[in-house]
């Protein structure tokens, strides 16, 4: 191909024309137009300028929106490295979006200007089209950034840490919006200049007067002021209503003298449990459910992390923040991002294939509100919780916490990464590992029906060993004297899910019967294990609260809250909300309940003498979950946790 001998002269002429019209005076204009004016067609120049506008937007918006997202999504940004990686992701996203928006605006405005070539007011119409394009891009950018900041500011006082925390305060809002206005006006200005430069490249420069509509201070000051007022108005109009999420007030405990034991069992079918307790096959469970009892309505979403966090906090998922067991983790970022909508779930499925995201398990970093044991610990009571969902990472201010990753850490070894608090328990339990394993093996040696080497027996035995391990840790004397002891047992749900879900192929009647017998045998195992466990606990003034849920089944039965002990009555309540569990447990401890909880304490489950002696006491709110930090010197068991959850049937 023969080079054009006049190419250099045309480039110089174009640059001189742009310079004469004042389109290369500012550095940002030279950045956007300097090299793209070196040749090619007008539309090629517009495309190149749009790419540079996208680069400019990426540089400005990537870090800014990363800071905003860090305040919006608790647990997503956990370190400076996370912030840098997230800023790079967002820079690419917003850079591409801004480049596309700029290109559309430039092409539309330049086309309008070109069609007005033959009109006598061509110069005026061209400048109006260029200015309108810039103002439109400015308005779109500012509208988006304002709504983004509204979303981030709604949780900034509690989720933000370090340098980001002041951004959530009221005095910072005008400053933040002023920065958003400056970025938006700058991007709009570059669009306007590029439209005019494109018209020049089309050979229409002699008709245009010097100067850009969005370049002079006389234009920028009123535009910026109007934009700031509009952004503040939009921020005020979209602000959420009054909320009761304030700092945790002082909690005054009126001691009831009760040592409360909460036993949470997942996967309980009420009809099966009733049949077994009535026949005498499960005497311990019969004793625990024969007194005061309430049926609990079901959450249609049977995700265990979501359901049990609602029970623990007394708040719906929209407030406590755990909407699903499975989340997503951006490559290079330690924090987690929840896929809460079908569209986002489809996108993360694609990004998983590209290795940009990977599965992660919901954690306590995402939980925004305190669980009942954390409220009790904040009130000064001695508490311990073992194996509840979303309790990792554990922290010392929350009492004794044996998180949902503790058993995995005890098996894997290595330095702690927030699996157990206080950390001294880990050293004690590591030295006792062989003895504990022997106790667990003996406890799981139940008379299982069927072939000892068959699938049914191996499935229920695996679940039995998990529950036996949890109970063994929860009875360990190293936990010390406790006012509240909480244990979550997932074994029945795991066994039920593994035995009954199938692969879509109908089972023979005999195979189905074997699986049902295996599940019924698990009830009797659990009954015997609970009897031994309760016998090992201090009996003085012990008040047991049993909470059951039907687990991951298609047509779940109701859950139960049953109370037995010196404080309970014989009342039966139908249709209680699961959010009533937490205030009921705290009432048994003498802790005031929170008025912002959708559920109230089920006081009729308590004896009349208890209700008379301990009248209703309440505080406005328990506030947000405290951001305590436990030592995390070891590597978090993220991938190991995914593999464990996959082996247990929780994720695919």
C-alpha positions as CSV (number, residue, x, y, z in Angstrom):
1,X,0.0,0.0,0.0
2,X,1.5,3.4,-1.0
3,X,1.7,5.9,1.9
4,X,-0.1,9.1,1.5
5,X,2.5,11.9,1.0
6,X,0.1,14.5,2.2
7,X,-0.8,12.7,5.5
8,X,1.7,14.6,7.7
9,X,0.5,18.0,6.3
10,X,-3.1,17.1,7.0
11,X,-2.3,16.0,10.6
12,X,-0.5,19.3,11.2
13,X,-3.3,21.3,9.7
14,X,-5.9,19.4,11.9
15,X,-3.9,20.0,15.0
16,X,-3.4,23.7,14.2
17,X,-7.2,24.0,13.6
18,X,-7.9,22.3,17.0
19,X,-5.4,24.5,18.7
20,X,-6.7,27.6,17.1
21,X,-10.2,26.8,18.3
22,X,-8.9,26.2,21.8
23,X,-9.6,22.4,21.9
24,X,-6.1,21.5,22.9
25,X,-5.5,24.2,25.6
26,X,-6.3,22.0,28.6
27,X,-4.2,19.0,29.5
28,X,-7.3,16.7,29.6
29,X,-8.2,17.9,26.1
30,X,-4.7,17.1,24.9
31,X,-4.9,13.7,26.5
32,X,-8.2,12.9,24.8
33,X,-7.5,14.4,21.4
34,X,-3.8,14.6,21.1
35,X,-3.0,11.3,19.5
36,X,-6.4,10.4,18.0
37,X,-6.1,13.6,15.8
38,X,-3.1,12.0,14.0
39,X,-5.1,10.6,11.2
40,X,-7.9,8.4,10.1
41,X,-11.5,9.2,9.5
42,X,-13.6,11.4,11.7
43,X,-15.5,8.4,13.2
44,X,-12.2,6.7,13.9
45,X,-11.1,9.8,15.8
46,X,-14.4,9.7,17.7
47,X,-13.8,6.1,18.6
48,X,-10.3,6.7,19.8
49,X,-11.3,9.7,21.9
50,X,-14.1,7.6,23.5
51,X,-11.6,5.0,24.5
52,X,-9.5,7.7,26.1
53,X,-12.5,9.1,27.9
54,X,-13.2,5.6,29.2
55,X,-9.6,5.5,30.4
56,X,-10.1,8.8,32.2
57,X,-13.3,7.7,33.8
58,X,-11.7,4.4,34.9
59,X,-8.9,6.2,36.5
60,X,-11.2,8.5,38.5
61,X,-14.2,6.2,39.1
62,X,-12.4,2.9,39.9
63,X,-10.9,4.0,43.2
64,X,-13.9,6.2,44.1
65,X,-16.5,3.5,43.6
66,X,-14.3,0.9,45.3
67,X,-14.3,3.0,48.4
68,X,-18.0,3.3,48.2
69,X,-18.5,-0.4,47.7
70,X,-16.3,-1.1,50.7
71,X,-18.7,0.8,52.9
72,X,-21.7,-0.8,51.2
73,X,-20.9,-4.5,51.4
74,X,-19.5,-5.6,54.8
75,X,-16.8,-8.2,54.5
76,X,-16.0,-7.6,50.8
77,X,-12.9,-5.4,51.4
78,X,-10.8,-6.8,54.2
79,X,-7.3,-5.4,53.3
80,X,-5.5,-2.8,51.1
81,X,-4.9,-5.5,48.6
82,X,-8.6,-6.2,48.4
83,X,-9.2,-2.5,47.8
84,X,-6.7,-2.3,45.0
85,X,-7.9,-5.4,43.2
86,X,-11.5,-4.3,43.5
87,X,-10.6,-0.8,42.2
88,X,-9.1,-2.5,39.1
89,X,-12.2,-4.5,38.5
90,X,-14.4,-1.5,38.8
91,X,-12.1,0.6,36.7
92,X,-12.5,-1.9,33.8
93,X,-16.3,-2.0,34.3
94,X,-16.8,1.8,34.5
95,X,-14.2,2.5,31.9
96,X,-16.0,0.3,29.3
97,X,-19.3,1.8,30.3
98,X,-18.1,5.4,30.1
99,X,-16.4,4.8,26.8
100,X,-19.6,3.3,25.3
101,X,-21.7,6.1,26.7
102,X,-19.3,8.7,25.3
103,X,-19.1,7.1,21.9
104,X,-22.9,7.1,21.6
105,X,-23.2,10.7,22.7
106,X,-20.4,11.8,20.3
107,X,-21.8,10.0,17.3
108,X,-25.3,11.3,17.8
109,X,-24.2,14.9,18.4
110,X,-21.8,14.8,15.5
111,X,-24.4,13.4,13.2
112,X,-26.9,16.1,14.1
113,X,-24.2,18.8,13.5
114,X,-23.3,17.3,10.1
115,X,-26.9,17.3,9.0
116,X,-27.1,21.0,9.8
117,X,-24.2,21.9,7.5
118,X,-26.3,23.7,4.9
119,X,-28.3,25.7,7.4
120,X,-27.4,29.4,8.1
121,X,-27.2,28.8,11.9
122,X,-24.9,25.8,11.5
123,X,-22.3,27.0,14.1
124,X,-25.0,27.6,16.8
125,X,-26.6,24.3,16.2
126,X,-23.3,22.5,16.3
127,X,-22.3,24.1,19.6
128,X,-25.7,23.4,21.0
129,X,-25.5,19.7,20.0
130,X,-22.0,19.4,21.5
131,X,-23.1,21.1,24.7
132,X,-26.2,19.0,24.9
133,X,-24.1,15.8,24.5
134,X,-21.8,16.9,27.3
135,X,-24.6,17.8,29.6
136,X,-26.4,14.6,29.0
137,X,-23.3,12.5,29.8
138,X,-22.7,14.7,32.9
139,X,-26.3,14.2,34.1
140,X,-26.1,10.4,33.5
141,X,-22.8,10.1,35.4
142,X,-23.9,12.3,38.3
143,X,-27.3,10.5,38.6
144,X,-25.5,7.2,38.8
145,X,-22.8,8.3,41.2
146,X,-25.4,9.9,43.5
147,X,-27.5,6.7,43.7
148,X,-24.3,4.7,44.2
149,X,-23.4,6.9,47.1
150,X,-26.8,6.7,48.6
151,X,-26.5,2.9,48.6
152,X,-23.0,3.0,50.2
153,X,-23.9,5.7,52.7
154,X,-26.8,3.6,54.1
155,X,-24.4,1.3,55.9
156,X,-21.3,3.4,56.1
157,X,-21.4,4.2,59.8
158,X,-21.1,0.5,60.7
159,X,-19.5,-1.3,57.8
160,X,-16.8,1.3,57.0
161,X,-13.4,1.1,58.8
162,X,-10.2,3.1,58.7
163,X,-10.0,5.9,56.3
164,X,-13.3,5.1,54.7
165,X,-15.4,5.5,57.9
166,X,-15.6,9.3,57.8
167,X,-17.2,9.1,54.4
168,X,-20.5,8.0,55.9
169,X,-20.9,11.0,58.2
170,X,-23.5,13.7,57.4
171,X,-21.0,16.5,57.0
172,X,-19.1,14.6,54.3
173,X,-22.1,14.3,51.9
174,X,-21.7,17.7,50.2
175,X,-18.0,17.1,49.8
176,X,-18.5,13.6,48.3
177,X,-21.2,14.9,45.9
178,X,-19.0,17.9,44.9
179,X,-16.3,15.4,43.9
180,X,-18.9,13.4,41.9
181,X,-20.0,16.7,40.2
182,X,-16.4,17.5,39.3
183,X,-15.8,14.0,37.8
184,X,-19.1,14.1,35.9
185,X,-18.6,17.6,34.5
186,X,-15.0,16.7,33.5
187,X,-16.3,13.7,31.5
188,X,-19.1,15.8,30.0
189,X,-16.5,18.5,29.0
190,X,-14.4,15.9,27.2
191,X,-17.4,14.7,25.3
192,X,-18.3,18.2,24.2
193,X,-14.8,18.9,23.0
194,X,-14.6,15.6,21.1
195,X,-17.9,16.3,19.3
196,X,-16.5,19.7,18.2
197,X,-13.2,18.1,17.2
198,X,-15.1,15.5,15.2
199,X,-16.9,18.3,13.3
200,X,-13.5,19.9,12.6
201,X,-12.2,16.6,11.3
202,X,-15.1,16.5,8.9
203,X,-13.7,19.7,7.3
204,X,-16.2,22.2,8.9
205,X,-13.8,24.1,11.1
206,X,-14.1,27.6,9.3
207,X,-17.7,27.8,10.4
208,X,-17.0,27.3,14.1
209,X,-16.0,30.1,16.5
210,X,-13.2,29.4,19.0
211,X,-14.1,28.0,22.5
212,X,-16.1,25.1,23.9
213,X,-19.5,25.6,25.6
214,X,-18.3,23.7,28.7
215,X,-14.9,25.2,29.1
216,X,-15.4,28.7,30.5
217,X,-15.8,29.3,34.3
218,X,-18.9,31.4,33.5
219,X,-20.5,28.2,32.2
220,X,-18.9,25.6,34.6
221,X,-19.7,27.4,37.9
222,X,-23.5,27.6,37.4
223,X,-23.6,24.1,35.8
224,X,-21.6,22.7,38.7
225,X,-23.7,24.5,41.3
226,X,-26.9,23.4,39.7
227,X,-25.6,19.8,39.5
228,X,-24.6,19.8,43.2
229,X,-28.0,21.1,44.3
230,X,-29.7,18.5,42.1
231,X,-27.5,15.7,43.5
232,X,-28.2,16.8,47.1
233,X,-32.0,16.9,46.3
234,X,-31.8,13.4,44.7
235,X,-29.8,12.2,47.7
236,X,-32.5,13.5,50.1
237,X,-35.4,12.2,48.0
238,X,-33.9,8.7,47.9
239,X,-32.8,8.6,51.5
240,X,-34.2,5.6,53.5
241,X,-36.7,6.2,56.2
242,X,-35.9,6.4,59.9
243,X,-34.2,3.4,61.2
244,X,-33.7,2.0,64.7
245,X,-30.2,0.7,63.9
246,X,-28.3,2.8,66.5
247,X,-25.5,2.0,68.8
248,X,-26.1,-0.8,71.2
249,X,-27.5,0.6,74.4
250,X,-26.4,-0.5,77.8
251,X,-28.2,-3.8,78.7
252,X,-29.2,-4.3,82.3
253,X,-29.6,-8.0,83.2
254,X,-32.0,-9.1,85.9
255,X,-30.6,-12.5,86.7
256,X,-33.0,-15.4,86.5
257,X,-30.5,-17.9,87.9
258,X,-31.2,-20.2,84.9
259,X,-28.4,-21.9,83.0
260,X,-29.9,-21.9,79.6
261,X,-29.0,-24.7,77.1
262,X,-30.1,-24.1,73.5
263,X,-30.2,-27.2,71.3
264,X,-30.8,-26.5,67.6
265,X,-31.5,-29.6,65.4
266,X,-31.8,-29.3,61.7
267,X,-33.7,-31.7,59.5
268,X,-36.5,-32.7,62.0
269,X,-39.8,-33.9,60.5
270,X,-42.4,-33.2,63.2
271,X,-44.6,-36.2,62.2
272,X,-41.7,-38.6,62.4
273,X,-40.5,-37.2,65.7
274,X,-44.0,-37.4,67.1
275,X,-44.4,-41.0,66.1
276,X,-41.0,-42.0,67.6
277,X,-41.6,-40.1,70.9
278,X,-45.1,-41.6,71.2
279,X,-43.8,-45.1,70.7
280,X,-41.1,-44.6,73.3
281,X,-38.2,-44.9,70.8
282,X,-36.9,-41.4,71.6
283,X,-37.5,-40.8,75.3
284,X,-35.0,-37.9,75.7
285,X,-36.6,-35.9,72.8
286,X,-40.0,-36.8,74.2
287,X,-39.1,-35.2,77.6
288,X,-37.7,-32.1,75.8
289,X,-40.9,-31.6,73.8
290,X,-43.6,-32.7,76.2
291,X,-43.9,-29.3,78.0
292,X,-44.1,-25.8,76.7
293,X,-44.0,-25.8,72.9
294,X,-44.5,-23.5,69.9
295,X,-44.7,-24.4,66.3
296,X,-42.6,-22.1,64.0
297,X,-43.7,-21.1,60.6
298,X,-41.3,-21.8,57.7
299,X,-39.2,-19.6,55.5
300,X,-40.0,-20.7,52.0
301,X,-36.3,-20.5,51.2
302,X,-34.8,-23.5,53.0
303,X,-31.2,-22.3,52.8
304,X,-29.8,-23.3,56.2
305,X,-27.5,-20.3,56.7
306,X,-30.3,-17.9,56.0
307,X,-32.9,-19.7,58.2
308,X,-30.6,-20.3,61.2
309,X,-29.3,-16.7,61.1
310,X,-32.8,-15.4,61.2
311,X,-33.4,-17.6,64.3
312,X,-30.1,-16.4,65.9
313,X,-30.7,-12.7,65.3
314,X,-34.4,-12.4,65.5
315,X,-34.4,-10.4,62.3
316,X,-35.2,-11.1,58.6
317,X,-32.5,-11.7,56.1
318,X,-33.0,-8.2,54.6
319,X,-31.6,-6.9,57.9
320,X,-29.2,-9.5,59.2
321,X,-27.5,-9.8,55.8
322,X,-27.1,-13.6,55.3
323,X,-29.4,-14.4,52.4
324,X,-27.8,-17.6,51.2
325,X,-25.2,-20.2,52.2
326,X,-23.2,-19.8,49.0
327,X,-21.6,-16.5,48.0
328,X,-19.0,-15.5,45.5
329,X,-15.4,-14.4,46.0
330,X,-13.7,-12.1,43.5
331,X,-10.3,-13.4,42.3
332,X,-7.6,-11.6,44.4
333,X,-10.1,-10.3,47.0
334,X,-10.5,-12.0,50.4
335,X,-14.0,-10.5,50.9
336,X,-17.3,-12.0,49.6
337,X,-20.0,-10.8,47.3
338,X,-23.5,-12.4,47.5
339,X,-25.3,-13.3,44.3
340,X,-28.8,-12.2,45.5
341,X,-30.6,-11.9,42.2
342,X,-31.1,-14.3,39.3
343,X,-29.3,-11.9,36.9
344,X,-26.3,-11.6,39.2
345,X,-26.3,-15.3,39.8
346,X,-26.1,-15.9,36.0
347,X,-23.3,-13.4,35.7
348,X,-21.3,-15.0,38.5
349,X,-21.8,-18.4,36.9
350,X,-20.1,-17.0,33.8
351,X,-17.4,-15.3,35.8
352,X,-16.7,-18.6,37.6
353,X,-15.9,-20.2,34.2
354,X,-13.6,-17.3,33.5
355,X,-11.9,-17.7,36.9
356,X,-12.8,-14.1,37.9
357,X,-15.0,-15.4,40.7
358,X,-15.2,-18.5,42.7
359,X,-17.7,-20.0,45.2
360,X,-17.5,-19.0,48.9
361,X,-19.4,-19.8,52.0
362,X,-21.3,-17.1,53.8
363,X,-19.5,-15.9,56.9
364,X,-19.9,-13.7,60.0
365,X,-18.2,-10.8,58.1
366,X,-21.4,-10.5,56.1
367,X,-23.7,-10.7,59.2
368,X,-24.7,-7.2,60.2
369,X,-26.7,-7.8,63.4
370,X,-25.8,-9.6,66.6
371,X,-27.0,-13.1,67.4
372,X,-28.7,-13.8,70.8
373,X,-25.5,-15.2,72.3
374,X,-23.6,-12.1,71.3
375,X,-26.3,-9.9,72.9
376,X,-26.0,-12.0,76.1
377,X,-22.2,-11.7,76.0
378,X,-22.4,-7.9,75.6
379,X,-24.7,-7.9,78.6
380,X,-21.9,-9.6,80.7
381,X,-23.2,-13.2,80.7
382,X,-20.9,-16.2,80.1
383,X,-21.8,-17.7,76.8
384,X,-20.6,-20.4,74.4
385,X,-21.9,-21.3,70.9
386,X,-20.7,-24.4,68.9
387,X,-21.0,-24.8,65.1
388,X,-23.7,-22.3,64.3
389,X,-23.9,-20.9,60.8
390,X,-22.0,-17.7,59.9
391,X,-20.0,-17.6,63.2
392,X,-16.6,-17.5,61.4
393,X,-14.5,-15.6,62.0
394,X,-14.9,-15.8,65.8
395,X,-13.8,-13.0,68.2
396,X,-13.2,-12.9,71.9
397,X,-15.8,-10.2,72.7
398,X,-18.6,-12.6,71.7
399,X,-17.8,-15.1,74.4
400,X,-16.7,-18.6,73.6
401,X,-17.3,-19.2,69.9
402,X,-16.5,-22.6,68.2
403,X,-17.3,-21.5,64.7
404,X,-18.7,-23.4,61.8
405,X,-15.1,-23.9,60.6
406,X,-13.7,-25.1,63.9
407,X,-14.0,-28.8,63.3
408,X,-12.3,-28.4,59.9
409,X,-9.4,-26.5,61.5
410,X,-9.0,-29.1,64.2
411,X,-8.8,-31.7,61.5
412,X,-6.4,-29.7,59.2
413,X,-4.2,-28.3,62.0
414,X,-2.1,-25.2,61.4
415,X,-2.4,-21.7,62.9
416,X,-5.8,-20.3,63.7
417,X,-7.6,-18.0,61.3
418,X,-10.5,-17.0,63.5
419,X,-12.0,-20.5,63.8
420,X,-12.1,-20.6,67.6
421,X,-12.3,-17.9,70.3
422,X,-10.6,-17.7,72.7
423,X,-7.6,-19.1,70.9
424,X,-6.4,-20.9,74.0
425,X,-9.1,-23.5,73.5
426,X,-7.5,-24.5,70.2
427,X,-4.2,-25.4,71.9
428,X,-6.1,-27.5,74.5
429,X,-8.1,-29.4,72.0
430,X,-5.2,-30.1,69.7
431,X,-3.4,-31.9,72.5
432,X,-6.6,-33.9,73.2
433,X,-7.3,-34.8,69.6
434,X,-6.7,-38.6,69.9
435,X,-8.8,-38.9,73.1
436,X,-11.7,-36.9,71.6
437,X,-11.6,-39.0,68.4
438,X,-12.0,-42.2,70.5
439,X,-14.9,-40.7,72.3
440,X,-16.6,-39.7,69.1
441,X,-16.1,-43.1,67.5
442,X,-17.6,-44.8,70.5
443,X,-20.6,-42.3,70.5
444,X,-21.3,-42.9,66.8
445,X,-21.2,-46.7,67.3
446,X,-25.0,-47.0,67.1
447,X,-27.0,-50.1,66.1
448,X,-27.6,-49.0,62.5
449,X,-30.0,-51.1,60.5
450,X,-28.9,-52.8,57.3
451,X,-25.6,-53.8,55.8
452,X,-22.7,-52.2,57.8
453,X,-20.9,-51.5,54.6
454,X,-23.9,-50.2,52.7
455,X,-24.5,-46.6,51.6
456,X,-27.3,-46.0,54.1
457,X,-25.1,-47.0,57.1
458,X,-22.1,-45.1,55.8
459,X,-24.2,-42.0,55.3
460,X,-25.8,-41.9,58.7
461,X,-22.5,-42.9,60.5
462,X,-20.8,-39.9,58.9
463,X,-23.5,-37.6,60.1
464,X,-23.4,-39.2,63.5
465,X,-19.7,-38.6,63.9
466,X,-20.2,-34.9,63.0
467,X,-22.9,-34.5,65.6
468,X,-21.0,-36.5,68.2
469,X,-18.0,-34.2,67.6
470,X,-20.1,-31.1,68.1
471,X,-21.6,-32.4,71.3
472,X,-18.2,-33.5,72.6
473,X,-16.8,-30.0,72.1
474,X,-19.9,-28.4,73.6
475,X,-19.5,-30.4,76.8
476,X,-15.8,-29.9,77.2
477,X,-14.9,-28.6,80.7
478,X,-12.5,-26.1,79.1
479,X,-15.6,-24.0,78.2
480,X,-15.9,-23.1,81.8
481,X,-19.1,-22.2,83.8
482,X,-21.7,-20.8,81.4
483,X,-25.0,-19.0,81.6
484,X,-25.8,-19.8,78.0
485,X,-24.7,-22.9,76.0
486,X,-25.7,-23.1,72.4
487,X,-25.2,-26.0,70.1
488,X,-26.3,-26.6,66.4
489,X,-26.6,-30.1,65.1
490,X,-26.8,-30.5,61.3
491,X,-26.3,-34.3,61.1
492,X,-30.0,-35.3,60.7
493,X,-30.4,-32.8,57.9
494,X,-27.3,-34.0,56.1
495,X,-28.3,-37.6,56.4
496,X,-31.9,-36.9,55.3
497,X,-30.8,-34.8,52.3
498,X,-28.3,-37.5,51.2
499,X,-30.7,-40.4,51.6
500,X,-33.9,-38.9,50.2
501,X,-32.9,-36.4,47.5
502,X,-31.9,-39.1,44.9
503,X,-31.0,-38.3,41.4
504,X,-34.5,-38.0,39.9
505,X,-34.8,-41.8,39.3
506,X,-37.5,-43.5,41.3
507,X,-36.2,-45.9,44.0
508,X,-37.5,-49.4,44.6
509,X,-39.8,-49.7,47.5
510,X,-37.3,-51.8,49.4
511,X,-34.5,-49.2,48.9
512,X,-36.8,-46.4,50.0
513,X,-37.8,-48.4,53.1
514,X,-34.1,-49.0,53.9
515,X,-33.4,-45.2,53.8
516,X,-36.4,-44.4,55.9
517,X,-35.3,-46.9,58.5
518,X,-31.9,-45.3,58.4
519,X,-33.3,-41.9,59.1
520,X,-35.5,-43.2,61.9
521,X,-32.4,-44.9,63.4
522,X,-30.7,-41.5,63.3
523,X,-33.4,-40.1,65.5
524,X,-32.8,-42.8,68.1
525,X,-29.0,-42.2,67.9
526,X,-29.5,-38.5,68.4
527,X,-31.9,-39.1,71.3
528,X,-29.2,-41.3,73.1
529,X,-26.5,-38.8,72.3
530,X,-28.4,-35.9,73.7
531,X,-29.2,-37.9,76.9
532,X,-25.5,-38.6,77.4
533,X,-24.6,-35.0,76.7
534,X,-27.2,-33.5,79.0
535,X,-26.1,-35.9,81.8
536,X,-22.5,-34.5,81.4
537,X,-23.7,-30.9,81.9
538,X,-24.2,-29.2,85.3
539,X,-27.8,-30.0,86.2
540,X,-28.4,-27.0,88.6
541,X,-31.3,-24.8,87.4
542,X,-30.9,-26.0,83.8
543,X,-33.4,-24.7,81.4
544,X,-33.3,-26.4,78.0
545,X,-34.7,-24.8,74.8
546,X,-35.0,-27.1,71.8
547,X,-35.3,-25.5,68.4
548,X,-35.9,-27.6,65.3
549,X,-36.2,-26.9,61.6
550,X,-37.3,-29.3,58.8
551,X,-34.1,-28.9,56.8
552,X,-33.7,-28.9,53.0
553,X,-36.9,-30.7,52.0
554,X,-39.4,-29.8,49.3
555,X,-42.5,-29.8,51.5
556,X,-41.3,-28.9,55.0
557,X,-43.3,-29.4,58.1
558,X,-43.3,-26.7,60.8
559,X,-40.4,-26.1,63.1
560,X,-40.6,-26.3,66.9
561,X,-39.5,-24.3,69.9
562,X,-39.8,-26.5,73.0
563,X,-38.9,-25.5,76.6
564,X,-38.3,-27.8,79.5
565,X,-37.0,-26.9,83.0
566,X,-38.0,-25.0,86.1
567,X,-39.0,-21.8,84.2
568,X,-41.4,-23.4,81.6
569,X,-45.1,-23.8,81.6
570,X,-47.2,-26.3,79.7
571,X,-48.6,-23.9,77.1
572,X,-48.7,-24.7,73.4
573,X,-48.5,-22.0,70.8
574,X,-49.3,-22.4,67.1
575,X,-47.8,-20.4,64.2
576,X,-45.0,-18.5,66.0
577,X,-42.5,-16.6,63.9
578,X,-38.9,-17.9,63.9
579,X,-37.8,-14.3,64.9
580,X,-39.4,-15.0,68.3
581,X,-36.7,-17.6,69.2
582,X,-34.0,-15.1,70.0
583,X,-36.1,-12.8,72.3
584,X,-37.4,-15.9,74.1
585,X,-33.9,-17.2,74.8
586,X,-32.8,-13.7,76.1
587,X,-35.9,-13.5,78.3
588,X,-35.0,-16.7,80.0
589,X,-31.6,-15.1,80.8
590,X,-33.1,-11.9,82.1
591,X,-31.9,-9.8,79.2
592,X,-34.3,-7.1,77.9
593,X,-35.7,-7.7,74.4
594,X,-35.4,-5.3,71.4
595,X,-38.4,-3.3,70.2
596,X,-37.1,-3.4,66.6
597,X,-37.4,-7.2,66.4
598,X,-40.3,-8.4,64.3
599,X,-40.9,-11.2,66.8
600,X,-41.6,-10.9,70.5
601,X,-40.7,-13.2,73.3
602,X,-43.1,-16.1,73.7
603,X,-43.8,-15.3,77.4
604,X,-46.7,-17.8,77.7
605,X,-44.1,-20.6,77.4
606,X,-42.8,-19.5,80.8
607,X,-44.4,-20.4,84.1
608,X,-46.8,-17.8,85.7
609,X,-44.4,-17.2,88.6
610,X,-41.6,-16.4,86.2
611,X,-43.8,-13.9,84.2
612,X,-44.8,-12.2,87.4
613,X,-41.3,-12.0,88.8
614,X,-39.7,-10.9,85.5
615,X,-42.0,-8.4,83.7
616,X,-41.4,-7.3,80.2
617,X,-38.3,-5.1,79.7
618,X,-37.2,-3.8,76.4
619,X,-34.6,-1.6,74.7
620,X,-35.1,0.2,71.4
621,X,-32.5,-2.0,69.6
622,X,-29.5,-4.2,70.0
623,X,-27.7,-2.1,67.4
624,X,-25.3,-3.5,64.8
625,X,-22.9,-6.4,65.3
626,X,-19.7,-5.4,66.9
627,X,-16.6,-5.7,64.6
628,X,-14.4,-7.6,67.0
629,X,-11.3,-9.2,65.6
630,X,-9.7,-12.5,66.7
631,X,-6.1,-13.5,65.9
632,X,-6.0,-14.7,62.2
633,X,-2.4,-15.6,61.7
634,X,-3.1,-18.8,59.7
635,X,-4.5,-19.3,56.2
636,X,-8.3,-19.2,56.1
637,X,-9.7,-22.6,55.0
638,X,-11.8,-21.1,52.2
639,X,-11.3,-23.8,49.6
640,X,-11.3,-26.6,52.2
641,X,-14.6,-25.2,53.5
642,X,-16.1,-25.3,50.0
643,X,-15.0,-28.9,49.5
644,X,-16.4,-29.9,52.9
645,X,-19.8,-28.2,52.1
646,X,-19.8,-30.0,48.8
647,X,-19.1,-33.3,50.3
648,X,-22.0,-32.8,52.8
649,X,-24.4,-31.8,50.0
650,X,-24.7,-28.1,50.8
651,X,-23.2,-26.8,47.6
652,X,-22.7,-28.4,44.1
